[in-house]
Amino acid sequence: MSDTSQEEMPEPANLRFLRRLITILLITMIVGFVALILLFVMRFSQEPAPIALPSEITLPDGAKPAAFTQGRDWYAIVTDDDRILVFDRANGALRHDIDVK
């Protein structure tokens, strides 16, 4: 008899409000997750821009390359004797010779 009386009682207003908030939160989280998945798919499906490397690099005598990096109008070689050689991309001329201490 107590089972039937509990089923007939109306739901409290606070509980109904909480149920609606949780439903809205669930829908918001699902939409956000789908948006993140779409952004990842769109971002990773794009082809990366090709890196333009110089065709030939002439280093000073005795310098052996250890690392390479580049900017828009320059590129740099880090040598094994702790120097950074910065070259001009347009003509390949040495701009700076920096000793790393």
Secondary structure, DSSP 8 states (H G I E B T S, - for coil): -HHHHHHHS---HHHHHHHHHHHHHHHHHHHHHHHHHHHHHHHHTS--------S-----TT--EEEEEE-SSEEEEEETTSEEEEEETTT--EEEEEE--
